[in-house]
Amino acid sequence: MHDKLTKSDIEKMEEEIEHRRLVVRKEAIEAVKEARAQGDLSENFEYYAAKQAKNQNESRIRYLENMIRTAEIIEDNSRADEVGLNKRVVVDFGDGDTEEYKIVTPVRANSLEGRITFESPLGAALMGRKAGDVCTVRNGDASYTVKILSVENTGEEETDVIRRY
């Protein structure tokens, strides 16, 4: 499976890999050495915790490298007034209940923070639409309509971090 990523997603991943290799890896190795020096390893919780942290760092590096290696590079070709990547959208669900979402790539999605992927049912229904449009969202056997109240190009923000696995 190829993850759909932007060039910016890949740059962020490469920065994280470099940081993990140059900083986190050294810290983890040092923590293992210090814990090992405390003596009997059979009852040394610090040693096992340090080893686990070191292994998690290496696993994250491999995960990010694999994501980059298998990525499909995408670009946002939406117009300024259309829903597209890194745009904030306010929608009305028909009962006066409005929600604000930001459309992002899957590796930046976090529905609890209002960042939804363009591949999600709502995100897919909104893509390419404009303020004032009413669109139908299909989610399995169910469907509902939403009205787009506004579209704002916010670009990437500091809060748009690469998701953990």
ABEGO torsion letter per residue (X at the ends): XBBBBBAAAAAAAAAAAAAAAAAAAAAAAAAAAAAAAAEBAAABAAAAAAAAAAAAAAAAAAAAAAAAAABBBBBBABBAABBBBGBBBBBBAGAGBBBBBBBBBAAABBAAAGBBBAABAAAAAABGBBBGBBBBBBBEABBBBBBBABBBBAEBBAABBBBBX
